[in-house]
Every structure is written in structure tokens, then in C-alpha cells.
Amino acid sequence: MKKILVTLLLISIQAFSQPGDLDTSFADNGIFELNTFKEAIHITTDPQENIICTAVTESDEYAVLKLTPNGEVDTNFGNNGSVFFDHIIKKTLTLSTGKILVLGRNSLNGDYFATVTMLNSDGSINNTFGINGTFSEIIVDSSDYSKVLELFEYENGYLIACRELFNGSIFIKLLPNGTLDTAYGNNGKFIIPSNYSPDNVSDFTIDANNNVYSCGYRPGYEHHGFLITKINAQGELDSNFGDNGNVFINVSGDNNWANSIKIFENSLYIIGQGSSSEGSSWLSISKLNAENGDLETSFGSYGDGIIYLDGSGSLGGGNDFLIQENGKLILSGTTDLNFGQIKRTKIFRVNEDGTLNYRNVFDFYYTYFSLAFHQGTDAFLAAGRTYYYPSNLLISKFNVGSLGVEDITGGNTIKIYPNPTKKYFEIESKHKITKVELYNVLGEKIHTFKNTQHFDVSRFASGLYVVKLESENSVVSKKLVIK
């Protein structure tokens, strides 16, 4: 009987979805794949946790898709789940009302326009917005190098962030009704000249005080470091940030570019990709103080505020990342095995201090372009495409967990025993333990232990638990099986 019980416990441990694993309750064992589109561009969710995705077909037709929370096409949205556009679309912004703003770019007579279209929750056009449901404003005259990148809710309206290779960063302000806010900048636009703006801007983010940050190359130093720019709410470069509003980050390698920037509390995080002339590649994460632009030297182990993940083969990942409420970062990458003959997908979680929380390597290879939390911050969606040609649209759902089971930092210096146990466990540690907590498999805290030598668990039901242990210099989570 005891042998059978132990066997069942081992099976339950294997079946339990660890942080970083696919959520098999979503779509088809955690993966939604659609062959009518070649890739997903951007993903977000609405207030009901429905999934909103921009996508493109093999013939370069663009559409917005809507899925139910469990990963099925919502056939009540648009035409059997999709709404097609006659121009390029980039991202969506879902509003608290359930309405959807769709950011795009259109062209007419050689000029290029930023567009924002408002959809109702059923995919129909909301004609009260802009002109017949769409706002349209010229970016730069006659330039196919102009790109739309972001759409924010901003000061009782919306802000479009664009970039143009030769003219720098361009911001366009909308009123809530979809008309140009002429009180902003110069008749509704604010332009940062290219000599003050990162080349080939890749991403923007905004803080609670309406400061806008952008990341890209340093002008004249393409692929050799990142340039971060801060614009204050008055539409001016913030002279207190770095060198008159600009910060240059010198990262390792011969070819580097910044993919994504986000703010958490008072820190900026920039995810980049890099490679060397010898062929190795990696992901980098830089952490800056959002007020003055200084690199936070406590981040990572080298005292420079930069960490590198997987020194070989992560090129192709790091297009987007997420920050949990506890400050942990989530991102995806790829890896090459057997000299590039085998490719694999990775999911990383990084602690707030830059140490690696966990890394999962999967038996599939997908490229993810956009990530979004789903049903809280303990699970996330990753949207992109399959690797093979012709590629298919792909959306995966991963469990993250509020705790990293078997955290890497400190994990080998702290032990709990006996495990499995019926009555109690003890702790062996080189460091003083300051707090011990017990969590269930849903990540819910169910007990805080008093500081003692024996930790009594006899009153808890049999099953798998997580013990969170805090010491003077680390936080570690350990699996515990109670018989």
C-alpha cells in the first residue's frame, strides 16, 4: 500500500503544471494554431479575458482576431471571428468599455498616415469615433520609412508613437472622440529630431506621469549599443535624464539592438538581442533608474546593470517581455542545438535583482512576437508563428506561477527534509531563515510558520505544496509532498 501511495505521489508531481509549462487546459494542450494566417503580430486581452490578436495572412492581408478565454475562435466577432483591414495594422488597445482601438498605417498618393480605428466588442465599426470610425493623420510626407509602433491612453485621450528613419520620433495626440488634439505640441504633433532620437526606434513605453521613453540604436552607432530617450509630459526632452534626455547603453557584442522597453515602479527595463562575429548570440536585459537614467548596478552580478541570458543561441527571442506584480520578468527565447540543426523554444523568468528564477526548454520551436498576461499575472499568452514554411499563426498559454518552484538562486544551499513527509519538516541552510510560508498549488498562501526547528504540517491534506523560505540574502521556493 505504501509503495502504491509513493507511486501515485510521483505521478501527481509529474502531472502538476510547473511554472513555465504550457497550460494544457487552453486550446489544444496549451497551443492555438491557425493555418489561415502566417503569424500573429500583437496580442492583448479585453476586460472579460477574451483574447484580441492582430494577424497577417500569407498574401499580406491584415485582420483582428478574437478568441474566447479558453482558446476558441469567437465566431460572434466580425466575420466568423475576424475583422479584415485594407491597410497594415500593428497593435490593438482594449478599453474598459470592451471597445477596441486598432493602430495601423495607410498610404495615399505617396504619403503615409497613422490610423486608429475603433471597433465595438462584436467587431463592428464604431462610427462615433473619428470619421466613420477611423482617425487618420499624416506621419511624414512621402516616406515609406515611417512606422507606427505604439498606442497609449494618454491625458484624457490617446497618443500614437511613430518613428521615421530620417526624421526621428513622432507623437500624435488624439482626443477621446478620435479627432486631433491641436493643443498638443505643434498642432497635435511633437517631433524629436533624428539627432536627438534613437535610430530605428523599436519600442516606446509610458509612466504614470505621462513621461514617454523610447529605445533604439545610438545615431551613427548602428548595432553597437542602445539609446534610451525620455520625453516629459510637456513634450520636451527631460534634461534630468542622462545626457539632456538621452542614455547610451554599451552592451557586449558586435551586433546589438533593443527590442522592447517597459517601466516597473521607478525602473526601466530594456530587452535586447545581440551576437558576435564568431556566431554566438544572446538576450540582454538592462535596468535603469527612470528618473535620472543611471544603470542600476545592483541588477545582475557584474555591477553594470546588465545581464545576459544563454550566451549561445537565443537570437530570435526577446521581442517582448512582461513584468509580474512581484517585479519578476518573463520573456521567451530560442536556442540552437547540434550546430543549428535542432531549434528549441525557451521561457525565462528573471528575479528583480537580475538572477535567473527559472528557465524552461521545450521540444518545439516557435517565434513569439508579443506577450500578454491572461487571467491575472500568473499565466501569460505568447503570440507569433511556427518555424516551418509556410508558417501558421500561433498562440500559446503558459503557467507562470507567483512562485518559482525550485528557485535557482540559493536553491542548492537550502534543503527541507524529510520530503515527502507526514507530520513535519526541518530546514538545513547556511543562512539564517527569516520567514517560512506554505502555499498550495494555486499559489495561495495558506500558512505562515513561527520560527522553530520543526515545522508541523500534520493538519494539512495530502498533496503537493510549495514552501517559500526567506533568508537574509535570497528567497527560495521548494516543493513539499505531504502524505
TAMOBEL-V466980 format. One record per pair of residues at least 12 apart in sequence whose C-alpha atoms are under 8 Angstrom apart, sorted by the first residue. I is the first residue (numbers start at 1). J is the second residue. If there is no record, write none. Layout:
i & j
I & J
I & J
This chain:
i & j
9 & 463
9 & 481
12 & 464
13 & 464
17 & 399
18 & 399
18 & 400
18 & 401
18 & 405
19 & 398
19 & 399
19 & 400
19 & 401
19 & 403
19 & 404
19 & 405
20 & 347
20 & 348
20 & 358
20 & 359
20 & 360
20 & 398
20 & 399
20 & 400
20 & 401
21 & 360
21 & 398
21 & 399
21 & 400
22 & 396
22 & 397
22 & 398
22 & 399
23 & 397
23 & 398
23 & 399
25 & 70
26 & 70
26 & 71
26 & 397
27 & 70
27 & 71
27 & 72
30 & 396
30 & 397
30 & 398
31 & 394
31 & 395
31 & 396
31 & 397
32 & 71
32 & 72
32 & 394
32 & 395
32 & 396
33 & 392
33 & 393
33 & 394
33 & 395
34 & 392
34 & 393
34 & 394
35 & 391
35 & 392
35 & 393
36 & 57
36 & 58
36 & 392
36 & 393
37 & 55
37 & 56
37 & 57
37 & 58
37 & 392
37 & 393
38 & 55
38 & 56
38 & 57
38 & 58
38 & 385
38 & 390
38 & 391
38 & 392
38 & 393
39 & 55
39 & 56
39 & 57
39 & 384
39 & 385
39 & 386
39 & 391
39 & 392
39 & 393
39 & 394
40 & 53
40 & 54
40 & 55
40 & 56
40 & 369
40 & 383
40 & 384
40 & 385
40 & 393
40 & 394
40 & 395
41 & 53
41 & 54
41 & 55
41 & 56
41 & 90
41 & 91
41 & 369
41 & 370
41 & 383
41 & 384
42 & 54
42 & 55
42 & 90
42 & 91
42 & 92
42 & 369
42 & 370
42 & 371
42 & 383
43 & 91
43 & 92
43 & 370
43 & 371
43 & 372
43 & 381
43 & 382
43 & 383
44 & 92
44 & 93
44 & 94
44 & 371
44 & 372
44 & 373
45 & 94
45 & 372
45 & 373
45 & 374
46 & 94
46 & 95
46 & 96
46 & 98
47 & 94
47 & 95
47 & 96
47 & 97
47 & 98
49 & 68
49 & 69
49 & 374
49 & 375
50 & 66
50 & 67
50 & 68
50 & 69
51 & 65
51 & 66
51 & 67
51 & 68
51 & 69
51 & 71
52 & 64
52 & 65
52 & 66
52 & 67
52 & 92
53 & 65
53 & 66
53 & 92
54 & 89
54 & 90
54 & 91
54 & 92
55 & 393
61 & 84
61 & 85
61 & 86
61 & 87
61 & 88
62 & 84
62 & 85
62 & 86
62 & 87
62 & 88
62 & 89
63 & 82
63 & 83
63 & 84
63 & 85
63 & 89
64 & 82
64 & 83
64 & 84
65 & 77
65 & 81
65 & 82
65 & 83
66 & 81
66 & 82
67 & 81
76 & 122
77 & 121
77 & 122
77 & 123
78 & 122
78 & 123
78 & 124
82 & 123
83 & 123
87 & 104
87 & 105
87 & 106
88 & 104
88 & 105
88 & 106
89 & 102
89 & 103
89 & 104
89 & 105
90 & 102
90 & 103
90 & 104
90 & 105
90 & 148
90 & 149
91 & 103
91 & 104
91 & 149
91 & 150
91 & 151
92 & 151
93 & 151
93 & 152
98 & 120
98 & 121
99 & 118
99 & 119
99 & 120
99 & 121
100 & 118
100 & 119
100 & 120
100 & 121
101 & 116
101 & 117
101 & 118
101 & 119
102 & 115
102 & 116
102 & 117
102 & 118
102 & 119
103 & 115
103 & 116
103 & 117
103 & 148
103 & 150
103 & 151
104 & 116
104 & 148
105 & 147
105 & 148
110 & 141
110 & 142
110 & 143
111 & 138
111 & 140
111 & 141
111 & 142
111 & 143
112 & 138
112 & 139
112 & 140
112 & 141
112 & 142
112 & 143
112 & 144
112 & 146
113 & 136
113 & 137
113 & 138
113 & 139
113 & 140
114 & 136
114 & 137
114 & 138
114 & 139
114 & 148
114 & 160
115 & 134
115 & 135
115 & 136
115 & 137
116 & 134
116 & 135
116 & 136
116 & 178
117 & 129
117 & 130
117 & 133
117 & 134
117 & 135
118 & 133
118 & 134
119 & 133
128 & 177
129 & 177
129 & 178
129 & 179
130 & 177
130 & 178
130 & 179
131 & 178
134 & 178
135 & 178
135 & 179
139 & 162
139 & 170
140 & 164
143 & 164
145 & 164
145 & 165
146 & 162
146 & 163
146 & 164
146 & 165
147 & 162
147 & 163
147 & 164
148 & 160
148 & 161
148 & 162
148 & 163
149 & 161
149 & 162
149 & 163
149 & 202
149 & 203
149 & 204
150 & 162
150 & 203
150 & 204
152 & 206
154 & 210
155 & 210
156 & 175
156 & 176
157 & 173
157 & 174
157 & 175
157 & 176
158 & 173
158 & 174
158 & 175
158 & 176
159 & 171
159 & 172
159 & 173
159 & 174
160 & 172
160 & 173
160 & 174
161 & 204
163 & 200
163 & 201
164 & 200
165 & 194
165 & 199
165 & 200
166 & 194
167 & 191
167 & 192
167 & 193
167 & 194
168 & 191
168 & 192
168 & 193
168 & 194
168 & 195
168 & 196
168 & 197
168 & 198
168 & 199
169 & 191
169 & 192
169 & 193
169 & 194
169 & 197
169 & 198
169 & 201
170 & 189
170 & 190
170 & 191
170 & 192
171 & 189
171 & 190
171 & 191
172 & 188
172 & 189
172 & 190
173 & 188
173 & 189
174 & 188
185 & 235
190 & 235
194 & 219
195 & 219
196 & 246
197 & 219
197 & 229
198 & 214
198 & 215
198 & 216
198 & 217
198 & 218
198 & 219
198 & 226
198 & 227
198 & 228
198 & 229
199 & 216
199 & 217
199 & 218
199 & 219
199 & 222
200 & 216
200 & 217
201 & 214
201 & 215
201 & 216
201 & 217
202 & 214
202 & 215
202 & 216
202 & 258
202 & 259
202 & 260
203 & 215
203 & 216
203 & 259
203 & 260
203 & 261
204 & 260
204 & 261
204 & 262
205 & 261
205 & 262
205 & 263
206 & 262
206 & 263
207 & 263
209 & 233
210 & 232
210 & 233
211 & 230
211 & 231
211 & 232
211 & 233
212 & 230
212 & 231
212 & 232
212 & 233
213 & 228
213 & 229
213 & 230
213 & 231
213 & 261
214 & 228
214 & 229
214 & 230
214 & 261
215 & 227
215 & 228
215 & 229
215 & 258
215 & 259
215 & 260
215 & 261
215 & 270
216 & 228
216 & 257
216 & 258
216 & 259
217 & 257
217 & 258
218 & 248
223 & 254
223 & 255
223 & 256
223 & 257
224 & 250
224 & 251
224 & 253
224 & 254
224 & 255
224 & 256
224 & 257
225 & 248
225 & 249
225 & 250
225 & 251
225 & 256
225 & 257
226 & 248
226 & 249
226 & 250
226 & 251
226 & 256
226 & 257
226 & 258
227 & 246
227 & 247
227 & 248
227 & 249
228 & 246
228 & 247
228 & 248
228 & 249
229 & 245
229 & 246
229 & 247
230 & 245
230 & 246
231 & 245
240 & 291
240 & 292
241 & 290
241 & 291
241 & 292
241 & 293
242 & 292
242 & 293
242 & 294
246 & 293
247 & 293
251 & 306
252 & 274
253 & 274
253 & 275
253 & 276
254 & 274
254 & 275
254 & 276
254 & 277
255 & 274
255 & 275
255 & 276
256 & 272
256 & 273
256 & 274
256 & 275
257 & 272
257 & 273
257 & 274
258 & 270
258 & 271
258 & 272
258 & 273
259 & 271
259 & 272
259 & 273
259 & 318
259 & 319
259 & 320
260 & 272
260 & 318
260 & 319
260 & 320
260 & 321
263 & 290
264 & 323
264 & 327
266 & 289
266 & 290
266 & 291
267 & 287
267 & 288
267 & 289
267 & 290
268 & 286
268 & 287
268 & 288
268 & 289
268 & 290
269 & 285
269 & 286
269 & 287
269 & 288
270 & 284
270 & 285
270 & 286
270 & 287
271 & 283
271 & 284
271 & 285
271 & 286
271 & 318
271 & 319
271 & 320
271 & 321
272 & 284
272 & 285
272 & 318
272 & 319
273 & 314
273 & 315
273 & 316
273 & 317
273 & 318
274 & 315
275 & 315
280 & 311
280 & 312
280 & 313
281 & 310
281 & 311
281 & 312
281 & 313
281 & 314
281 & 315
282 & 308
282 & 309
282 & 310
282 & 311
282 & 312
282 & 313
282 & 314
282 & 315
283 & 308
283 & 309
283 & 310
283 & 311
283 & 314
283 & 315
283 & 317
283 & 318
283 & 333
284 & 306
284 & 307
284 & 308
284 & 309
285 & 306
285 & 307
285 & 308
286 & 305
286 & 306
286 & 307
287 & 299
287 & 305
287 & 306
288 & 305
298 & 353
299 & 352
299 & 353
299 & 354
300 & 353
300 & 354
300 & 355
301 & 354
301 & 355
307 & 354
312 & 335
312 & 336
313 & 334
313 & 335
313 & 336
314 & 333
314 & 334
314 & 335
314 & 336
315 & 333
315 & 334
315 & 335
316 & 333
316 & 334
316 & 367
317 & 332
317 & 333
317 & 334
317 & 367
317 & 368
317 & 369
318 & 331
318 & 332
318 & 333
319 & 332
319 & 368
319 & 369
319 & 370
320 & 332
320 & 369
320 & 370
320 & 371
321 & 370
321 & 371
322 & 371
322 & 372
322 & 373
324 & 377
324 & 378
325 & 377
326 & 402
327 & 351
327 & 352
328 & 349
328 & 350
328 & 351
328 & 352
329 & 348
329 & 349
329 & 350
329 & 351
329 & 352
330 & 347
330 & 348
330 & 349
330 & 350
331 & 347
331 & 348
331 & 349
332 & 345
332 & 346
332 & 347
332 & 348
332 & 368
333 & 345
333 & 346
333 & 347
333 & 348
333 & 367
334 & 346
334 & 365
334 & 366
334 & 367
343 & 364
343 & 365
344 & 361
344 & 362
344 & 363
344 & 364
344 & 365
344 & 366
345 & 361
345 & 362
345 & 363
345 & 364
345 & 365
345 & 366
345 & 367
346 & 359
346 & 360
346 & 361
346 & 362
347 & 359
347 & 360
347 & 361
348 & 360
355 & 409
356 & 408
356 & 409
357 & 404
357 & 407
357 & 408
357 & 409
358 & 404
358 & 407
358 & 408
365 & 386
365 & 387
366 & 384
366 & 385
366 & 386
366 & 387
367 & 384
367 & 385
367 & 386
367 & 387
368 & 382
368 & 383
368 & 384
368 & 385
369 & 382
369 & 383
369 & 384
370 & 382
370 & 383
370 & 384
371 & 383
377 & 400
377 & 402
378 & 399
378 & 400
378 & 401
378 & 402
379 & 397
379 & 398
379 & 399
379 & 400
379 & 401
380 & 397
380 & 398
380 & 399
380 & 400
381 & 395
381 & 396
381 & 397
381 & 398
382 & 395
382 & 396
382 & 397
382 & 398
383 & 395
383 & 396
401 & 442
401 & 443
402 & 443
403 & 443
403 & 477
404 & 476
404 & 477
405 & 466
405 & 477
405 & 478
405 & 479
406 & 476
406 & 477
406 & 478
406 & 479
407 & 475
407 & 476
407 & 477
407 & 478
408 & 476
409 & 474
409 & 475
409 & 476
410 & 474
410 & 475
410 & 476
411 & 476
411 & 477
411 & 478
413 & 429
413 & 430
414 & 427
414 & 428
414 & 429
414 & 430
414 & 476
415 & 427
415 & 428
415 & 429
416 & 428
416 & 478
419 & 480
419 & 481
419 & 482
420 & 480
420 & 481
420 & 482
420 & 483
421 & 480
421 & 481
421 & 482
421 & 483
422 & 457
422 & 458
422 & 482
422 & 483
423 & 456
423 & 457
423 & 458
424 & 454
424 & 455
424 & 456
424 & 457
424 & 458
425 & 454
425 & 455
425 & 456
425 & 457
426 & 453
426 & 454
426 & 455
427 & 453
431 & 471
431 & 472
432 & 471
432 & 472
433 & 469
433 & 470
433 & 471
433 & 472
434 & 451
434 & 469
434 & 470
434 & 471
434 & 472
435 & 448
435 & 449
435 & 451
435 & 468
435 & 469
435 & 470
435 & 471
436 & 448
436 & 449
436 & 450
436 & 451
436 & 467
436 & 468
436 & 469
436 & 470
437 & 449
437 & 467
437 & 468
437 & 469
438 & 465
438 & 466
438 & 467
438 & 468
439 & 465
439 & 466
439 & 467
439 & 468
440 & 464
440 & 465
440 & 466
441 & 464
441 & 465
441 & 466
457 & 482
460 & 482
461 & 482
461 & 483
462 & 481
462 & 482
462 & 483
463 & 481
463 & 482
463 & 483
464 & 479
464 & 480
464 & 481
464 & 482
465 & 479
465 & 480
465 & 481
465 & 482
466 & 478
466 & 479
466 & 480
467 & 479
467 & 480
